Amino acid sequence: MTLSIWLTLLAAAILISLSPGAGAVTAMSHGLSQGVRRAQPAILGLISGYGTQILIVGVGLGSLVAASVTLFTLIKWAGVAYLVWLGIQKWREKGEFSLGAAKTVHWRRAYLQSLLINITNPKGLVFLVALIPQFLDPHAAQAPQLLIIGGTLVAVDWGS
């Protein structure tokens, strides 16, 4: 991968990380309610989910999902159901207004919820299916290119 192609990828990754979505809302929610330090497991879960989607696209399963309307619909509705379930859980929580410390969330729960939010996001998967091939050179080894692309996307997302 040439430097100019990588810089273009970097610019795209920065723009992608700035766009609002379920991951950004999750990170902000945990950061505001738990503090930056205690929000790290949730952020790690989001990054793990994003990395998993990049890996799926990298091995070609993303194209299969994009081509299969049924599979795409199943993943989309699983994501919708999970987000609705999370919303109901939040709605059912006791509403307490306190200027003190918020109720802490166990790190494992924060990690797994955030992981599932990104893994079940079909929009992200389809977007990666469209994005990643733009930066691949078909005449060069695929694995090193995918490592660079995936590493760049994850590093930028982690840093934002």
Sequence and secondary structure as in RCSB ss.txt:
>XXXX:A:sequence
MTLSIWLTLLAAAILISLSPGAGAVTAMSHGLSQGVRRAQPAILGLISGYGTQILIVGVGLGSLVAASVTLFTLI
KWAGVAYLVWLGIQKWREKGEFSLGAAKTVHWRRAYLQSLLINITNPKGLVFLVALIPQFLDPHAAQAPQLLIIG
GTLVAVDWGS
>XXXX:A:secstr
  HHHHHHHHHHHHHHHHS  HHHHHHHHHHHHH TTTTHHHHHHHHHHHHHHHHHHHTTHHHHHHH HHHHHHH
HHHHHHHHHHHHHHHHHS     SS      HHHHHHHHHHHHHT HHHHHHHHHHGGGG  TTS HHHHHHHHH
HHHHHHHHH 
